[in-house]
Amino acid sequence: MIVKNWQLFAAVAFLSSLFSCQSEAPRQVPDISHIEADTPIRRFEQSLFQLDTAQMEKSLESLTAAYPELAPIYLYQLLGADQPQVAPDGPGPYLKGFLSHEPLQALYDTIQLRYADFSPYKASFDEAFRYFQHYFPEEPLPTVTTLVSEFAIAAFVYGENDLAVSLDYFLGPTYPYQQLNPNDPAFSSYLARTFTPEHLVSKTVQALINGLAAPPREQRLLDLMLMNGRKLYVLDQLLPYTPDSIKLEITGAQTEWLSANELEMWAYLLKEDLIYDTDWQRIRKLVDYSPHSPGMPPEAPGRTANWLGWQIVKAYMKRHPETTLPELLGMTDAQALLDASRYKPER
């Protein structure tokens, strides 16, 4: 069993650490007090549920006029209101039935109670986007539009850095997510525990970063973990005061475990010849959502390789501070980045 070898990996790693430990300078956060940011917040779900369903065609026209880019995405890509097999009578009758669906009305009411005051989240977005302007001065200032997607998607980017966030994904631990569909892995406990208001800004900003990051050249574990490591590094710069556990979407104890086992994890990936592996079944849980990383102790969360990728990117940026965040997101040569980082895992 691989797990039984973990202590052996730890012993080997400890000996290596005598020669490879590196100290990290205290985190420096840039001064953004001079940067203005007043994030436009639009409540699409309120506009949607306030439509006059007695005049559906006219209401659809007004909704599209108010949200010219988002409304077609929502109506036709998310809801499929223009697909005959979904809406045989057309978008108007379909949307009328959609809005009168009692479970959806109850979901909307829950959202309005939980997010009657969106100002705390606007303040967090304002701060994140001041950092965004500092690091990405050529990019348009993001906007934020809230909606209800009926658990289709948590957040996405459209237009020019326009962000849409589904508030139904952030109703907190008391909302019965797992009862919605017990067989749907999207509502697994390790995922549903992050469906909280505390994760709203981080997950939305992640969508922004995903839209700016270049995809990897290849599909080796190294390429995927460094792509995700680049994204985590940028997320950390935009949300410097947000706990790592929120950014990583794991528990505080799991975050501490990662820090305490960096050398052992790296040794494990090397010993099992996983770094350059392209077998998705072998590497998936190391970079994609999963409750656990195979071959590691039970305390290890999923996506451990992404955390290691983040540490490699940190090492690279420490050696190459002249690299801008747009340049970092554009890097697609994972091997070159690893070599230039001179990464030596800490213990």
LOTOR-820840 format. One record per residue (C-alpha): chain; residue in three letters; z, x, y; residue number from 1. Coordinates in steps of 0.05 Angstrom, whole numbers, m for minus. Each point is the difference from the previous one (the first is absolute). Last residue first. Example, Ala and Ser with C-alpha at 12.3 -4.5 7.8 and 13.67 -1.06 7.14 Angstrom:
BEGIN
cadena=A&residuo=SER&pz=143&px=273&py=m21&num=2
cadena=A&residuo=ALA&pz=13&px=m27&py=m69&num=1
END
This chain:
BEGIN
cadena=A&residuo=ARG&pz=117&px=198&py=424&num=347
cadena=A&residuo=GLU&pz=m60&px=8&py=44&num=346
cadena=A&residuo=PRO&pz=m71&px=0&py=m25&num=345
cadena=A&residuo=LYS&pz=m45&px=58&py=19&num=344
cadena=A&residuo=TYR&pz=m63&px=m23&py=36&num=343
cadena=A&residuo=ARG&pz=m44&px=54&py=28&num=342
cadena=A&residuo=SER&pz=m26&px=m55&py=45&num=341
cadena=A&residuo=ALA&pz=m69&px=33&py=5&num=340
cadena=A&residuo=ASP&pz=m10&px=m2&py=m75&num=339
cadena=A&residuo=LEU&pz=21&px=m73&py=m5&num=338
cadena=A&residuo=LEU&pz=m45&px=m20&py=58&num=337
cadena=A&residuo=ALA&pz=m59&px=39&py=m30&num=336
cadena=A&residuo=GLN&pz=11&px=m34&py=m67&num=335
cadena=A&residuo=ALA&pz=3&px=m69&py=31&num=334
cadena=A&residuo=ASP&pz=m65&px=7&py=38&num=333
cadena=A&residuo=THR&pz=m3&px=m69&py=34&num=332
cadena=A&residuo=MET&pz=31&px=15&py=67&num=331
cadena=A&residuo=GLY&pz=m16&px=m55&py=50&num=330
cadena=A&residuo=LEU&pz=71&px=m26&py=4&num=329
cadena=A&residuo=LEU&pz=23&px=69&py=19&num=328
cadena=A&residuo=GLU&pz=m52&px=6&py=54&num=327
cadena=A&residuo=PRO&pz=22&px=m66&py=30&num=326
cadena=A&residuo=LEU&pz=72&px=25&py=m4&num=325
cadena=A&residuo=THR&pz=m16&px=63&py=38&num=324
cadena=A&residuo=THR&pz=4&px=68&py=m33&num=323
cadena=A&residuo=GLU&pz=29&px=52&py=48&num=322
cadena=A&residuo=PRO&pz=65&px=m1&py=m40&num=321
cadena=A&residuo=HIS&pz=m34&px=37&py=m57&num=320
cadena=A&residuo=ARG&pz=56&px=33&py=m41&num=319
cadena=A&residuo=LYS&pz=49&px=m58&py=10&num=318
cadena=A&residuo=MET&pz=m58&px=m48&py=m7&num=317
cadena=A&residuo=TYR&pz=m17&px=28&py=m69&num=316
cadena=A&residuo=ALA&pz=72&px=m3&py=m24&num=315
cadena=A&residuo=LYS&pz=7&px=m72&py=24&num=314
cadena=A&residuo=VAL&pz=m66&px=m16&py=m36&num=313
cadena=A&residuo=ILE&pz=28&px=30&py=m64&num=312
cadena=A&residuo=GLN&pz=64&px=m41&py=9&num=311
cadena=A&residuo=TRP&pz=m40&px=m64&py=9&num=310
cadena=A&residuo=GLY&pz=m40&px=16&py=m63&num=309
cadena=A&residuo=LEU&pz=66&px=7&py=m37&num=308
cadena=A&residuo=TRP&pz=19&px=m70&py=24&num=307
cadena=A&residuo=ASN&pz=m68&px=m26&py=m23&num=306
cadena=A&residuo=ALA&pz=11&px=32&py=m68&num=305
cadena=A&residuo=THR&pz=65&px=m39&py=m8&num=304
cadena=A&residuo=ARG&pz=m40&px=m66&py=4&num=303
cadena=A&residuo=GLY&pz=50&px=m38&py=m43&num=302
cadena=A&residuo=PRO&pz=74&px=11&py=7&num=301
cadena=A&residuo=ALA&pz=39&px=53&py=m39&num=300
cadena=A&residuo=GLU&pz=70&px=m20&py=m20&num=299
cadena=A&residuo=PRO&pz=m22&px=m14&py=m71&num=298
cadena=A&residuo=PRO&pz=m17&px=74&py=m11&num=297
cadena=A&residuo=MET&pz=m73&px=21&py=3&num=296
cadena=A&residuo=GLY&pz=m55&px=m5&py=m52&num=295
cadena=A&residuo=PRO&pz=m29&px=m62&py=31&num=294
cadena=A&residuo=SER&pz=15&px=m12&py=74&num=293
cadena=A&residuo=HIS&pz=37&px=m67&py=9&num=292
cadena=A&residuo=PRO&pz=m4&px=m68&py=32&num=291
cadena=A&residuo=SER&pz=m74&px=8&py=14&num=290
cadena=A&residuo=TYR&pz=m45&px=m3&py=61&num=289
cadena=A&residuo=ASP&pz=m54&px=53&py=m3&num=288
cadena=A&residuo=VAL&pz=4&px=76&py=5&num=287
cadena=A&residuo=LEU&pz=41&px=23&py=m61&num=286
cadena=A&residuo=LYS&pz=m9&px=m66&py=m35&num=285
cadena=A&residuo=ARG&pz=m75&px=9&py=m3&num=284
cadena=A&residuo=ILE&pz=m1&px=72&py=m26&num=283
cadena=A&residuo=ARG&pz=m7&px=m8&py=m76&num=282
cadena=A&residuo=GLN&pz=m39&px=m66&py=0&num=281
cadena=A&residuo=TRP&pz=m44&px=25&py=57&num=280
cadena=A&residuo=ASP&pz=m22&px=61&py=m40&num=279
cadena=A&residuo=THR&pz=m24&px=46&py=56&num=278
cadena=A&residuo=ASP&pz=48&px=58&py=m15&num=277
cadena=A&residuo=TYR&pz=m1&px=59&py=48&num=276
cadena=A&residuo=ILE&pz=75&px=1&py=14&num=275
cadena=A&residuo=LEU&pz=19&px=m32&py=m66&num=274
cadena=A&residuo=ASP&pz=0&px=61&py=m45&num=273
cadena=A&residuo=GLU&pz=67&px=m22&py=m31&num=272
cadena=A&residuo=LYS&pz=33&px=65&py=19&num=271
cadena=A&residuo=LEU&pz=m26&px=m3&py=72&num=270
cadena=A&residuo=LEU&pz=21&px=m72&py=12&num=269
cadena=A&residuo=TYR&pz=68&px=14&py=m30&num=268
cadena=A&residuo=ALA&pz=12&px=62&py=42&num=267
cadena=A&residuo=TRP&pz=m16&px=m40&py=63&num=266
cadena=A&residuo=MET&pz=50&px=m53&py=m21&num=265
cadena=A&residuo=GLU&pz=53&px=52&py=m16&num=264
cadena=A&residuo=LEU&pz=m9&px=34&py=67&num=263
cadena=A&residuo=GLU&pz=6&px=m64&py=39&num=262
cadena=A&residuo=ASN&pz=61&px=m26&py=m38&num=261
cadena=A&residuo=ALA&pz=54&px=m8&py=52&num=260
cadena=A&residuo=SER&pz=m46&px=m27&py=54&num=259
cadena=A&residuo=LEU&pz=m30&px=m50&py=m48&num=258
cadena=A&residuo=TRP&pz=68&px=m23&py=m24&num=257
cadena=A&residuo=GLU&pz=23&px=m11&py=72&num=256
cadena=A&residuo=THR&pz=m59&px=m47&py=11&num=255
cadena=A&residuo=GLN&pz=16&px=m36&py=m65&num=254
cadena=A&residuo=ALA&pz=72&px=m11&py=24&num=253
cadena=A&residuo=GLY&pz=m25&px=m28&py=66&num=252
cadena=A&residuo=THR&pz=m44&px=m49&py=m36&num=251
cadena=A&residuo=ILE&pz=m76&px=1&py=m1&num=250
cadena=A&residuo=GLU&pz=m55&px=m23&py=48&num=249
cadena=A&residuo=LEU&pz=m19&px=72&py=19&num=248
cadena=A&residuo=LYS&pz=1&px=m16&py=74&num=247
cadena=A&residuo=ILE&pz=62&px=m43&py=m8&num=246
cadena=A&residuo=SER&pz=37&px=52&py=m42&num=245
cadena=A&residuo=ASP&pz=m21&px=53&py=51&num=244
cadena=A&residuo=PRO&pz=42&px=m35&py=52&num=243
cadena=A&residuo=THR&pz=m37&px=m20&py=64&num=242
cadena=A&residuo=TYR&pz=17&px=45&py=59&num=241
cadena=A&residuo=PRO&pz=m64&px=40&py=m1&num=240
cadena=A&residuo=LEU&pz=m46&px=m60&py=m7&num=239
cadena=A&residuo=LEU&pz=m67&px=25&py=26&num=238
cadena=A&residuo=GLN&pz=12&px=72&py=m24&num=237
cadena=A&residuo=ASP&pz=26&px=m23&py=m68&num=236
cadena=A&residuo=LEU&pz=m61&px=m45&py=m9&num=235
cadena=A&residuo=VAL&pz=m44&px=60&py=14&num=234
cadena=A&residuo=TYR&pz=35&px=41&py=m54&num=233
cadena=A&residuo=LEU&pz=m2&px=m59&py=m48&num=232
cadena=A&residuo=LYS&pz=m75&px=m6&py=10&num=231
cadena=A&residuo=ARG&pz=m12&px=73&py=m13&num=230
cadena=A&residuo=GLY&pz=43&px=m3&py=m62&num=229
cadena=A&residuo=ASN&pz=m40&px=m60&py=m25&num=228
cadena=A&residuo=MET&pz=m64&px=41&py=5&num=227
cadena=A&residuo=LEU&pz=38&px=60&py=m28&num=226
cadena=A&residuo=MET&pz=23&px=m41&py=m61&num=225
cadena=A&residuo=LEU&pz=m70&px=m27&py=m12&num=224
cadena=A&residuo=ASP&pz=m36&px=66&py=4&num=223
cadena=A&residuo=LEU&pz=51&px=37&py=m43&num=222
cadena=A&residuo=LEU&pz=0&px=m56&py=m52&num=221
cadena=A&residuo=ARG&pz=m75&px=9&py=m6&num=220
cadena=A&residuo=GLN&pz=m44&px=m55&py=28&num=219
cadena=A&residuo=GLU&pz=m48&px=43&py=41&num=218
cadena=A&residuo=ARG&pz=m20&px=8&py=73&num=217
cadena=A&residuo=PRO&pz=60&px=m39&py=24&num=216
cadena=A&residuo=PRO&pz=m9&px=m59&py=49&num=215
cadena=A&residuo=ALA&pz=4&px=14&py=75&num=214
cadena=A&residuo=ALA&pz=60&px=m31&py=34&num=213
cadena=A&residuo=LEU&pz=m8&px=m45&py=61&num=212
cadena=A&residuo=GLY&pz=1&px=m69&py=m32&num=211
cadena=A&residuo=ASN&pz=57&px=20&py=m47&num=210
cadena=A&residuo=ILE&pz=39&px=22&py=62&num=209
cadena=A&residuo=LEU&pz=m4&px=m70&py=30&num=208
cadena=A&residuo=ALA&pz=19&px=m33&py=m66&num=207
cadena=A&residuo=GLN&pz=60&px=47&py=m4&num=206
cadena=A&residuo=VAL&pz=20&px=m25&py=70&num=205
cadena=A&residuo=THR&pz=6&px=m70&py=m29&num=204
cadena=A&residuo=LYS&pz=42&px=24&py=m59&num=203
cadena=A&residuo=SER&pz=47&px=38&py=47&num=202
cadena=A&residuo=VAL&pz=7&px=m57&py=49&num=201
cadena=A&residuo=LEU&pz=17&px=m53&py=m52&num=200
cadena=A&residuo=HIS&pz=45&px=41&py=m45&num=199
cadena=A&residuo=GLU&pz=66&px=m19&py=33&num=198
cadena=A&residuo=PRO&pz=m23&px=m73&py=2&num=197
cadena=A&residuo=THR&pz=3&px=m1&py=m76&num=196
cadena=A&residuo=PHE&pz=m50&px=m2&py=m57&num=195
cadena=A&residuo=THR&pz=23&px=69&py=m24&num=194
cadena=A&residuo=ARG&pz=44&px=m28&py=m55&num=193
cadena=A&residuo=ALA&pz=m60&px=m40&py=m24&num=192
cadena=A&residuo=LEU&pz=m35&px=64&py=m24&num=191
cadena=A&residuo=TYR&pz=55&px=26&py=m46&num=190
cadena=A&residuo=SER&pz=15&px=m72&py=m21&num=189
cadena=A&residuo=SER&pz=m70&px=m15&py=m23&num=188
cadena=A&residuo=PHE&pz=m36&px=m50&py=45&num=187
cadena=A&residuo=ALA&pz=m68&px=34&py=m1&num=186
cadena=A&residuo=PRO&pz=9&px=6&py=m76&num=185
cadena=A&residuo=ASP&pz=m16&px=m75&py=m5&num=184
cadena=A&residuo=ASN&pz=32&px=m30&py=m63&num=183
cadena=A&residuo=PRO&pz=60&px=m29&py=37&num=182
cadena=A&residuo=ASN&pz=m45&px=m36&py=49&num=181
cadena=A&residuo=LEU&pz=35&px=m29&py=61&num=180
cadena=A&residuo=GLN&pz=69&px=11&py=m32&num=179
cadena=A&residuo=GLN&pz=m3&px=75&py=13&num=178
cadena=A&residuo=TYR&pz=m8&px=m12&py=75&num=177
cadena=A&residuo=PRO&pz=61&px=m44&py=6&num=176
cadena=A&residuo=TYR&pz=17&px=16&py=73&num=175
cadena=A&residuo=THR&pz=72&px=26&py=5&num=174
cadena=A&residuo=PRO&pz=m22&px=73&py=1&num=173
cadena=A&residuo=GLY&pz=m41&px=m5&py=64&num=172
cadena=A&residuo=LEU&pz=m57&px=m41&py=28&num=171
cadena=A&residuo=PHE&pz=m49&px=58&py=10&num=170
cadena=A&residuo=TYR&pz=m62&px=m15&py=m41&num=169
cadena=A&residuo=ASP&pz=m7&px=m70&py=29&num=168
cadena=A&residuo=LEU&pz=m7&px=33&py=68&num=167
cadena=A&residuo=SER&pz=m70&px=22&py=m16&num=166
cadena=A&residuo=VAL&pz=m17&px=56&py=48&num=165
cadena=A&residuo=ALA&pz=m67&px=9&py=35&num=164
cadena=A&residuo=LEU&pz=m15&px=64&py=38&num=163
cadena=A&residuo=ASP&pz=m54&px=14&py=50&num=162
cadena=A&residuo=ASN&pz=m18&px=74&py=0&num=161
cadena=A&residuo=GLU&pz=m71&px=m14&py=24&num=160
cadena=A&residuo=GLY&pz=m21&px=m62&py=m38&num=159
cadena=A&residuo=TYR&pz=40&px=m10&py=m63&num=158
cadena=A&residuo=VAL&pz=62&px=30&py=m32&num=157
cadena=A&residuo=PHE&pz=40&px=m30&py=m57&num=156
cadena=A&residuo=ALA&pz=70&px=m23&py=m17&num=155
cadena=A&residuo=ALA&pz=38&px=m33&py=m56&num=154
cadena=A&residuo=ILE&pz=m57&px=m31&py=m39&num=153
cadena=A&residuo=ALA&pz=m11&px=m65&py=m39&num=152
cadena=A&residuo=PHE&pz=72&px=m25&py=0&num=151
cadena=A&residuo=GLU&pz=m17&px=m67&py=32&num=150
cadena=A&residuo=SER&pz=m37&px=36&py=55&num=149
cadena=A&residuo=VAL&pz=45&px=m21&py=58&num=148
cadena=A&residuo=LEU&pz=m17&px=33&py=65&num=147
cadena=A&residuo=THR&pz=25&px=49&py=53&num=146
cadena=A&residuo=THR&pz=m47&px=38&py=47&num=145
cadena=A&residuo=VAL&pz=16&px=70&py=23&num=144
cadena=A&residuo=THR&pz=m42&px=41&py=49&num=143
cadena=A&residuo=PRO&pz=m13&px=75&py=m5&num=142
cadena=A&residuo=LEU&pz=m15&px=43&py=61&num=141
cadena=A&residuo=PRO&pz=m71&px=28&py=m7&num=140
cadena=A&residuo=GLU&pz=m5&px=71&py=m29&num=139
cadena=A&residuo=GLU&pz=m18&px=61&py=42&num=138
cadena=A&residuo=PRO&pz=73&px=18&py=15&num=137
cadena=A&residuo=PHE&pz=19&px=2&py=m74&num=136
cadena=A&residuo=TYR&pz=65&px=40&py=m2&num=135
cadena=A&residuo=HIS&pz=31&px=m23&py=66&num=134
cadena=A&residuo=GLN&pz=m33&px=m69&py=m3&num=133
cadena=A&residuo=PHE&pz=28&px=m10&py=m70&num=132
cadena=A&residuo=TYR&pz=68&px=23&py=23&num=131
cadena=A&residuo=ARG&pz=m3&px=m55&py=52&num=130
cadena=A&residuo=PHE&pz=m26&px=m45&py=m55&num=129
cadena=A&residuo=ALA&pz=62&px=9&py=m42&num=128
cadena=A&residuo=GLU&pz=45&px=m15&py=60&num=127
cadena=A&residuo=ASP&pz=m37&px=m63&py=18&num=126
cadena=A&residuo=PHE&pz=m1&px=m22&py=m73&num=125
cadena=A&residuo=SER&pz=75&px=6&py=m3&num=124
cadena=A&residuo=ALA&pz=8&px=m40&py=64&num=123
cadena=A&residuo=LYS&pz=m48&px=m52&py=m27&num=122
cadena=A&residuo=TYR&pz=43&px=m5&py=m62&num=121
cadena=A&residuo=PRO&pz=62&px=m15&py=40&num=120
cadena=A&residuo=SER&pz=m39&px=m50&py=43&num=119
cadena=A&residuo=PHE&pz=m24&px=m43&py=m58&num=118
cadena=A&residuo=ASP&pz=50&px=m56&py=13&num=117
cadena=A&residuo=ALA&pz=m15&px=m62&py=m42&num=116
cadena=A&residuo=TYR&pz=m14&px=48&py=m57&num=115
cadena=A&residuo=ARG&pz=47&px=m25&py=m55&num=114
cadena=A&residuo=LEU&pz=m3&px=m73&py=21&num=113
cadena=A&residuo=GLN&pz=m75&px=2&py=11&num=112
cadena=A&residuo=ILE&pz=m11&px=34&py=m66&num=111
cadena=A&residuo=THR&pz=41&px=m52&py=m38&num=110
cadena=A&residuo=ASP&pz=m40&px=m56&py=34&num=109
cadena=A&residuo=TYR&pz=m65&px=33&py=m21&num=108
cadena=A&residuo=LEU&pz=23&px=6&py=m72&num=107
cadena=A&residuo=ALA&pz=20&px=m74&py=0&num=106
cadena=A&residuo=GLN&pz=m68&px=m18&py=28&num=105
cadena=A&residuo=LEU&pz=m33&px=42&py=m54&num=104
cadena=A&residuo=PRO&pz=41&px=m35&py=m54&num=103
cadena=A&residuo=GLU&pz=m20&px=m68&py=30&num=102
cadena=A&residuo=HIS&pz=m75&px=11&py=3&num=101
cadena=A&residuo=SER&pz=m21&px=m35&py=64&num=100
cadena=A&residuo=LEU&pz=m27&px=65&py=31&num=99
cadena=A&residuo=PHE&pz=m43&px=16&py=m61&num=98
cadena=A&residuo=GLY&pz=m27&px=m71&py=m4&num=97
cadena=A&residuo=LYS&pz=m23&px=3&py=72&num=96
cadena=A&residuo=LEU&pz=m28&px=70&py=m12&num=95
cadena=A&residuo=TYR&pz=m42&px=m26&py=m59&num=94
cadena=A&residuo=PRO&pz=m25&px=m60&py=39&num=93
cadena=A&residuo=GLY&pz=m24&px=45&py=57&num=92
cadena=A&residuo=PRO&pz=m27&px=58&py=m41&num=91
cadena=A&residuo=GLY&pz=m49&px=m40&py=m42&num=90
cadena=A&residuo=ASP&pz=4&px=m56&py=m51&num=89
cadena=A&residuo=PRO&pz=m6&px=45&py=m61&num=88
cadena=A&residuo=ALA&pz=54&px=47&py=27&num=87
cadena=A&residuo=VAL&pz=18&px=49&py=m56&num=86
cadena=A&residuo=GLN&pz=m63&px=m4&py=m43&num=85
cadena=A&residuo=PRO&pz=m43&px=m11&py=61&num=84
cadena=A&residuo=GLN&pz=27&px=63&py=35&num=83
cadena=A&residuo=ASP&pz=6&px=m7&py=76&num=82
cadena=A&residuo=ALA&pz=75&px=m11&py=m1&num=81
cadena=A&residuo=GLY&pz=12&px=63&py=m41&num=80
cadena=A&residuo=LEU&pz=72&px=3&py=24&num=79
cadena=A&residuo=LEU&pz=6&px=75&py=10&num=78
cadena=A&residuo=GLN&pz=m72&px=18&py=13&num=77
cadena=A&residuo=TYR&pz=m26&px=m64&py=32&num=76
cadena=A&residuo=LEU&pz=57&px=m30&py=40&num=75
cadena=A&residuo=TYR&pz=41&px=62&py=14&num=74
cadena=A&residuo=ILE&pz=m58&px=48&py=12&num=73
cadena=A&residuo=PRO&pz=m36&px=m53&py=41&num=72
cadena=A&residuo=ALA&pz=63&px=m12&py=42&num=71
cadena=A&residuo=LEU&pz=16&px=73&py=11&num=70
cadena=A&residuo=GLU&pz=m61&px=22&py=40&num=69
cadena=A&residuo=PRO&pz=m10&px=m58&py=48&num=68
cadena=A&residuo=TYR&pz=74&px=m20&py=5&num=67
cadena=A&residuo=ALA&pz=3&px=m49&py=58&num=66
cadena=A&residuo=ALA&pz=m73&px=m22&py=m8&num=65
cadena=A&residuo=THR&pz=9&px=m4&py=m75&num=64
cadena=A&residuo=LEU&pz=60&px=m45&py=8&num=63
cadena=A&residuo=SER&pz=m36&px=m44&py=51&num=62
cadena=A&residuo=GLU&pz=m60&px=m9&py=m46&num=61
cadena=A&residuo=LEU&pz=45&px=m16&py=m59&num=60
cadena=A&residuo=SER&pz=36&px=m52&py=41&num=59
cadena=A&residuo=LYS&pz=m66&px=m33&py=19&num=58
cadena=A&residuo=GLU&pz=m19&px=m5&py=m73&num=57
cadena=A&residuo=MET&pz=70&px=m24&py=m20&num=56
cadena=A&residuo=GLN&pz=8&px=m56&py=49&num=55
cadena=A&residuo=ALA&pz=55&px=m40&py=m34&num=54
cadena=A&residuo=THR&pz=29&px=67&py=m24&num=53
cadena=A&residuo=ASP&pz=19&px=17&py=72&num=52
cadena=A&residuo=LEU&pz=19&px=73&py=m8&num=51
cadena=A&residuo=GLN&pz=73&px=19&py=10&num=50
cadena=A&residuo=PHE&pz=5&px=31&py=m69&num=49
cadena=A&residuo=LEU&pz=m55&px=50&py=15&num=48
cadena=A&residuo=SER&pz=24&px=19&py=70&num=47
cadena=A&residuo=GLN&pz=70&px=12&py=m28&num=46
cadena=A&residuo=GLU&pz=m28&px=42&py=m57&num=45
cadena=A&residuo=PHE&pz=m40&px=41&py=50&num=44
cadena=A&residuo=ARG&pz=61&px=22&py=38&num=43
cadena=A&residuo=ARG&pz=m27&px=53&py=46&num=42
cadena=A&residuo=ILE&pz=38&px=63&py=20&num=41
cadena=A&residuo=PRO&pz=m32&px=46&py=51&num=40
cadena=A&residuo=THR&pz=37&px=66&py=m1&num=39
cadena=A&residuo=ASP&pz=25&px=22&py=68&num=38
cadena=A&residuo=ALA&pz=m3&px=75&py=m4&num=37
cadena=A&residuo=GLU&pz=9&px=49&py=57&num=36
cadena=A&residuo=ILE&pz=9&px=74&py=m11&num=35
cadena=A&residuo=HIS&pz=47&px=38&py=46&num=34
cadena=A&residuo=SER&pz=60&px=m7&py=m47&num=33
cadena=A&residuo=ILE&pz=m40&px=30&py=m57&num=32
cadena=A&residuo=ASP&pz=39&px=65&py=m8&num=31
cadena=A&residuo=PRO&pz=m20&px=32&py=m65&num=30
cadena=A&residuo=VAL&pz=46&px=m1&py=m60&num=29
cadena=A&residuo=GLN&pz=23&px=67&py=m29&num=28
cadena=A&residuo=ARG&pz=29&px=0&py=m71&num=27
cadena=A&residuo=PRO&pz=46&px=59&py=m12&num=26
cadena=A&residuo=ALA&pz=m35&px=60&py=m32&num=25
cadena=A&residuo=GLU&pz=m10&px=m1&py=m75&num=24
cadena=A&residuo=SER&pz=28&px=55&py=m43&num=23
cadena=A&residuo=GLN&pz=m41&px=26&py=m58&num=22
cadena=A&residuo=CYS&pz=22&px=14&py=m70&num=21
cadena=A&residuo=SER&pz=m50&px=39&py=m41&num=20
cadena=A&residuo=PHE&pz=34&px=61&py=m29&num=19
cadena=A&residuo=LEU&pz=65&px=m28&py=m27&num=18
cadena=A&residuo=SER&pz=m38&px=m65&py=m9&num=17
cadena=A&residuo=SER&pz=m39&px=29&py=m57&num=16
cadena=A&residuo=LEU&pz=63&px=9&py=m41&num=15
cadena=A&residuo=PHE&pz=20&px=m72&py=16&num=14
cadena=A&residuo=ALA&pz=m68&px=m26&py=m20&num=13
cadena=A&residuo=VAL&pz=5&px=31&py=m69&num=12
cadena=A&residuo=ALA&pz=68&px=m32&py=m10&num=11
cadena=A&residuo=ALA&pz=m24&px=m67&py=27&num=10
cadena=A&residuo=PHE&pz=m61&px=0&py=m44&num=9
cadena=A&residuo=LEU&pz=46&px=12&py=m60&num=8
cadena=A&residuo=GLN&pz=45&px=m56&py=23&num=7
cadena=A&residuo=TRP&pz=m61&px=m46&py=5&num=6
cadena=A&residuo=ASN&pz=m23&px=16&py=m71&num=5
cadena=A&residuo=LYS&pz=35&px=m60&py=m29&num=4
cadena=A&residuo=VAL&pz=m40&px=m44&py=48&num=3
cadena=A&residuo=ILE&pz=m65&px=23&py=m32&num=2
cadena=A&residuo=MET&pz=18&px=m26&py=m69&num=1
END
